[in-house]
Amino acid sequence: MKTITAKQVESFLNEGKVLTIIDVREVDEVTAGKIPGAFNIPLGLLEFRMHELDKTKEYIIVCRSGARSARASEFLEYQGFNVINMTGGMMAWEGKIE
């Protein structure tokens, strides 16, 4: 599984790089704040919503601590998606939130 740090994601966003970020936390967790531009697909719904994703794109997967995003990354990778797990999750995020 490919990984990326929260600091690297923040740097890429600050440089203006376009990233596709999927936040797999529950809806109530996301309302407390998320990485700008990230879209929410709770882990429990991922299997049912993966048809919304494009296998030609690269996705960065985020959760609170990195554990759920690791599970989501493994699942999506097995399904043929190009994913990167953000280690440390939102607990490691020091950038802007929305």
Beta strands, then each sheet from edge to edge (+ up, - down):
strand 1: 2-5
strand 2: 20-23
strand 3: 39-40
strand 4: 58-62
strand 5: 82-87
sheet 1: 1+ 5+ 4+ 2+ 3+
end
